[in-house]
């Protein structure tokens, strides 16, 4: 019986994908958001840091970048530049594609 317990592992619970938005100031601090509080704040800060870094690098390279769209697995991230800060929209991708 103990041998069976060794192989019987429970899967970790699935987390819901975030749906909402949040704004960042130029230092990367989250000002306000509508993302669920169950979504980890550290992950939200990490997404925000990458978004701001991308906008800064584009500005340093003199590339006009006002909006960034990332399709990451089953999550869609849309970010818009706001005078040094950004607004980031998070939404799960739909499993059902629209009919044509």
C-alpha positions as CSV (number, residue, x, y, z in Angstrom):
1,X,0.0,0.0,0.0
2,X,2.8,2.4,0.8
3,X,4.2,1.8,-2.7
4,X,0.9,3.0,-4.2
5,X,1.0,6.2,-2.1
6,X,4.4,7.0,-3.6
7,X,2.9,7.3,-7.1
8,X,-0.5,8.8,-6.1
9,X,0.2,12.5,-6.2
10,X,-2.4,15.1,-6.3
11,X,-2.2,17.8,-9.0
12,X,-1.8,21.4,-7.8
13,X,-5.0,23.4,-8.2
14,X,-5.5,25.4,-11.4
15,X,-5.4,29.1,-11.1
16,X,-7.8,31.3,-13.0
17,X,-6.4,33.4,-15.8
18,X,-6.5,37.1,-15.0
19,X,-9.0,39.4,-16.6
20,X,-8.7,43.2,-16.1
21,X,-6.2,46.0,-16.4
22,X,-3.8,48.0,-14.3
23,X,-1.8,51.2,-14.7
24,X,1.9,51.8,-13.9
25,X,3.8,55.0,-13.2
26,X,7.2,55.6,-14.8
27,X,8.9,53.8,-11.8
28,X,6.9,50.6,-12.4
29,X,4.7,51.0,-9.4
30,X,1.1,49.7,-9.8
31,X,-1.2,52.7,-9.3
32,X,-4.7,51.2,-9.8
33,X,-6.1,48.0,-11.2
34,X,-9.1,45.9,-11.8
35,X,-7.3,42.6,-11.8
36,X,-8.5,40.1,-9.2
37,X,-6.7,40.2,-5.9
38,X,-6.1,36.4,-6.3
39,X,-3.7,37.2,-9.1
40,X,-0.2,37.4,-7.6
41,X,1.0,41.0,-7.2
42,X,4.6,39.9,-8.0
43,X,3.5,38.6,-11.3
44,X,1.7,41.8,-12.1
45,X,4.8,43.9,-11.2
46,X,7.0,41.6,-13.4
47,X,4.7,42.0,-16.4
48,X,4.7,45.8,-15.8
49,X,8.5,45.9,-15.6
50,X,8.9,44.1,-18.9
51,X,6.3,46.3,-20.6
52,X,8.0,49.5,-19.3
53,X,11.5,48.2,-20.3
54,X,10.2,47.4,-23.8
55,X,8.8,50.9,-24.2
56,X,12.0,52.5,-23.0
57,X,14.2,50.4,-25.3
58,X,12.0,51.3,-28.3
59,X,12.3,55.0,-27.3
60,X,16.1,54.7,-27.0
61,X,16.2,53.1,-30.5
62,X,13.9,55.9,-31.8
63,X,11.2,53.5,-32.8
64,X,7.6,54.8,-32.4
65,X,5.9,52.3,-30.2
66,X,2.7,53.3,-28.6
67,X,1.0,49.8,-28.2
68,X,2.4,46.4,-27.4
69,X,0.3,43.2,-28.0
70,X,1.6,39.9,-26.6
71,X,-0.1,36.5,-27.1
72,X,1.4,34.3,-24.3
73,X,-0.1,30.8,-24.2
74,X,-3.7,31.3,-23.3
75,X,-3.2,34.9,-22.1
76,X,-3.4,38.1,-24.1
77,X,-1.5,41.1,-22.9
78,X,-2.1,44.5,-24.5
79,X,-0.1,47.5,-23.2
80,X,-0.3,51.2,-24.1
81,X,2.3,53.8,-23.3
82,X,1.2,56.7,-21.1
83,X,3.9,59.4,-20.9
84,X,6.5,57.2,-19.3
85,X,4.0,54.9,-17.6
86,X,1.7,52.3,-19.1
87,X,-1.7,50.8,-18.9
88,X,-1.8,47.0,-19.2
89,X,-4.8,44.9,-20.2
90,X,-4.8,41.2,-19.3
91,X,-7.4,38.8,-20.8
92,X,-7.6,35.1,-21.3
93,X,-7.8,33.9,-24.9
94,X,-11.1,32.4,-25.8
95,X,-11.2,28.7,-26.6
96,X,-14.1,29.3,-29.0
97,X,-13.1,31.1,-32.2
98,X,-15.7,33.4,-33.7
99,X,-17.7,32.0,-36.6
100,X,-16.8,33.3,-40.1
